[in-house]
Amino acid sequence: MLLFEMPMLLWRNLLGEDLGLLNSKELEQLEHQLEPSLKHVRSTKERPWSYMVEMARIESVYREVEFLLAVTRYCRE
């Protein structure tokens, strides 16, 4: 195999192509190369959901504070 073909082969492997040509050691190396990227994608994907949950919690606390202020004002009258 020519030297300039190696990067293209690696790129195709990263895209999931030509995996049948790899032995178990090469597949493990590819897995280790992909793991950090997969973890990053998963954390990025989950981030908006966690923001939405946090915003809902903050909104709930805000409404509770408003309610308690209204009750306090009513009791002072």
N, C-alpha and C positions, 0 to 999 in steps of 0.2 A: 504494500500500500504506500502511495506517495505521501510525503509529509504534509502537503497542502490539503489532502483528503481527510486527514484526521480531525480537524476542527468541524468539518461538515458532518462527518460521521457522529461525532459527539453531539452536535446540535440536533441531528435527527434522533439520536437516542434520547436526548432530553425532551424531545417532542413525542416520544413514545413509538418512534418508528425503528424498524430493524432490530428490535429487542431479541428476536429469536437467534440472532447471530452472536449474542453475548453469552459468556460462560457465567457460572454462579458468582465468581469473585467480581467480575465486571458489573454484574447486576447489583451486587451489594454496594459497590462503589457509587454506582448511579443513584441508588436509593439514598445513600448518605449525602450526595450532592443535592438531591431534591428535598430532603427533610427540612432544612432551614427555610427554604422558599415556601414550602407548604405551610409551615408553622406561621410564617409572616402573613400569608394570604388568609389563613383562618383567623388570626387575631385581628386583622384589618376588617374582615367580614363581620366578626362579632362585635366590633367596636360600636357601630351605629346602634345596635340593639342595646348594648349596655348604657349608652348615652340616653336612649329613650327611656329605659327603666329608671335611670337616675333622675331624669327630668320629671317623670311621673311622680317619683317619690318627693322631689322638691316641691312640685306643685301641690301635692297632698298636704305637706307640712305647711305650705303657705296658706292654703284654705283653712287648715286647723287654727293657725295663728289668727287669721282674720275672724274666724268664728269666736275664738276666745276673747279677742278684743271687743267684738260686738257684745258679748255676754257681759264683760267687765263694764263697758259703758252703760249697758242697760241696768246693771245692778247699782251703779253709782247714781242713777237718776232718782 
